[in-house]
Amino acid sequence: MIFSRCPAAPFRERPLRLRRKTVAVEDNAGVIRESDDVITARLISLGAVMESSAFMEYTLRNAFCSLVGSKYAAIVAGGQPVGWLIDQCRALTEAHRDMPKQHREAIKAALDRCRAANERRNHLVHGVKTASRAGGGARGTVRSRNSTTRTPAVQAWTSDTIREAARELLQADLALSGAMENAVSPKLMIIGDALGPE
């Protein structure tokens, strides 16, 4: 049995609607539930992050396969984490001395954007969530600043900042795709899909 200082409030399963607007409702634990509009906006934004992340991962796999130059590279790339794909693509790009330097630099710059966007995505998706004082349905993500400090950094995530993370993922994906197509060819960028029909 859980003991509390105040009696449990009656639980309302659905938020109150006043004049066709959703308002926050306090549940029986004294926690205020956000309005449906705020929750829906956050979920839509999170969906955009997941979709953009999947597109970027697909582009990274194809970049890896085209830099290796074999359709069998898809077997190696399959199931690898994004960080691994970025590291391998960078190493392969540096090893391609036959590729003009400006193309190698463009690919490496695009890979840096992919890494930064993926790190932001990971903080959002895998960070510990906490209530935020930022308002507007923001959630805070707690992460340690480094291993020597005990004070965690808290980053507020609103629907707008979540959508911004999705945009960064998409822009990084487009930058890598463009850099790779300029360096190799659009046909070689889909070499990773070659095993599908076989």
C-alpha positions in Angstrom: 0.0 0.0 0.0 1.3 3.5 -0.9 0.8 6.2 1.8 0.2 9.8 0.8 -0.4 13.0 2.7 -3.5 13.9 0.7 -6.3 11.7 -0.4 -6.2 10.5 -4.0 -8.0 12.7 -6.5 -10.5 11.1 -8.7 -8.9 9.9 -11.9 -10.2 11.4 -15.2 -9.4 9.3 -18.2 -10.0 12.0 -20.7 -9.0 15.7 -20.6 -11.7 18.3 -20.2 -12.7 20.1 -23.3 -13.8 23.7 -23.0 -15.0 25.6 -26.1 -13.4 22.9 -28.3 -9.9 23.4 -26.7 -8.1 20.8 -24.7 -6.9 21.8 -21.2 -4.5 20.1 -18.9 -5.9 17.7 -16.3 -4.4 16.7 -13.0 -4.4 12.9 -12.5 -4.8 11.0 -9.2 -1.1 11.2 -8.5 -1.1 15.0 -8.7 0.7 15.1 -12.0 -0.7 17.5 -14.6 -1.2 15.9 -18.0 -0.6 18.0 -21.0 -3.3 18.9 -23.5 -3.9 16.6 -26.4 -2.8 19.3 -28.8 0.7 19.5 -27.2 1.1 15.7 -27.1 -0.1 15.3 -30.7 2.4 18.0 -31.9 5.2 16.3 -30.0 4.4 12.9 -31.5 4.2 14.3 -35.0 7.6 15.9 -34.5 9.1 12.7 -33.1 7.7 10.8 -36.1 9.5 13.3 -38.4 12.8 12.7 -36.5 12.4 8.9 -36.9 11.6 9.2 -40.6 14.5 11.6 -41.3 16.8 9.4 -39.3 15.8 6.3 -41.3 16.4 8.2 -44.6 19.9 9.3 -43.4 20.8 5.8 -42.4 19.7 4.5 -45.8 21.9 7.1 -47.5 24.8 6.2 -45.2 24.5 2.5 -46.1 24.4 3.3 -49.8 27.4 5.7 -49.4 29.3 2.9 -47.7 28.5 0.4 -50.5 29.4 2.9 -53.2 32.7 3.7 -51.5 33.6 0.0 -51.2 32.4 -0.4 -54.8 30.7 -3.8 -54.3 27.1 -4.8 -53.9 28.3 -7.3 -51.3 29.2 -4.4 -49.0 25.5 -4.3 -48.2 25.9 -7.5 -46.3 28.6 -5.8 -44.1 26.6 -2.6 -43.7 23.3 -4.2 -42.9 22.5 -3.8 -39.2 25.5 -1.6 -38.4 24.9 1.5 -36.3 24.9 5.0 -37.8 28.2 5.9 -36.0 29.9 2.9 -37.4 28.7 3.8 -41.0 29.9 7.4 -40.5 33.4 6.2 -39.3 33.8 3.7 -42.1 32.6 6.1 -44.8 35.1 8.7 -43.5 37.9 6.2 -43.6 37.0 5.0 -47.1 36.7 8.6 -48.3 40.2 9.4 -47.1 41.5 6.2 -48.7 40.0 7.1 -52.1 43.1 9.0 -53.4 41.7 8.6 -57.0 38.8 10.8 -56.0 39.3 14.6 -56.5 40.1 16.4 -53.2 37.1 18.7 -53.4 34.8 15.7 -53.6 36.5 14.0 -50.6 36.2 17.2 -48.6 32.5 17.6 -49.5 31.8 14.0 -48.4 33.7 14.5 -45.1 31.8 17.8 -44.4 28.5 16.0 -45.1 29.6 13.1 -42.8 30.3 15.7 -40.0 26.8 17.0 -40.5 25.4 13.5 -40.3 27.4 12.9 -37.0 26.1 16.1 -35.4 22.5 15.5 -36.4 22.7 11.9 -35.2 24.2 12.9 -31.9 21.3 15.4 -31.4 18.8 12.7 -32.4 20.4 10.2 -29.9 20.1 12.8 -27.0 16.5 13.3 -27.9 15.5 9.6 -28.3 17.7 7.9 -25.7 18.1 10.6 -23.1 16.3 10.4 -19.8 13.2 12.6 -19.9 12.2 14.9 -17.1 9.7 17.7 -16.7 10.8 21.1 -18.0 10.2 24.6 -16.9 10.4 25.8 -20.5 6.6 25.6 -20.9 4.7 24.8 -24.1 4.8 21.1 -23.5 8.6 21.0 -23.3 10.3 17.9 -22.0 13.9 18.0 -20.7 16.6 15.5 -21.6 19.1 14.9 -18.9 22.7 13.9 -19.8 26.0 14.2 -18.1 28.2 16.9 -19.4 31.3 14.8 -19.0 32.6 12.1 -16.7 34.1 14.5 -14.1 31.0 16.5 -13.2 28.0 15.3 -11.3 25.7 18.1 -12.4 23.8 16.9 -15.5 23.0 19.2 -18.4 19.2 19.5 -19.1 18.1 20.3 -22.6 14.5 21.4 -23.2 12.7 19.7 -26.1 9.6 21.4 -27.5 7.8 20.5 -30.6 9.7 23.2 -32.4 13.1 22.0 -31.3 12.2 18.4 -32.1 11.1 19.5 -35.6 14.5 21.3 -35.9 16.3 18.1 -35.1 14.3 16.4 -37.9 15.3 19.1 -40.3 19.0 18.8 -39.3 18.8 15.0 -40.0 17.1 15.6 -43.4 19.6 18.3 -44.4 22.5 16.1 -43.4 21.0 13.3 -45.5 20.6 15.6 -48.5 24.1 17.0 -48.1 25.6 13.5 -48.1 23.5 12.3 -51.0 24.5 15.3 -53.1 28.2 15.0 -52.2 28.2 11.3 -53.0 26.4 11.7 -56.3 28.9 14.4 -57.3 31.8 12.2 -56.4 30.7 8.9 -57.8 27.4 8.7 -59.8 23.7 8.4 -59.0 23.8 4.8 -60.3 26.6 3.8 -58.0 24.8 5.3 -55.0 22.2 2.5 -55.2 24.7 -0.3 -55.5 23.6 -1.4 -52.0 20.2 -2.3 -53.4 21.6 -4.6 -56.0 21.3 -7.8 -53.9 17.6 -7.3 -53.4 16.4 -8.9 -56.6 18.9 -11.7 -56.4 
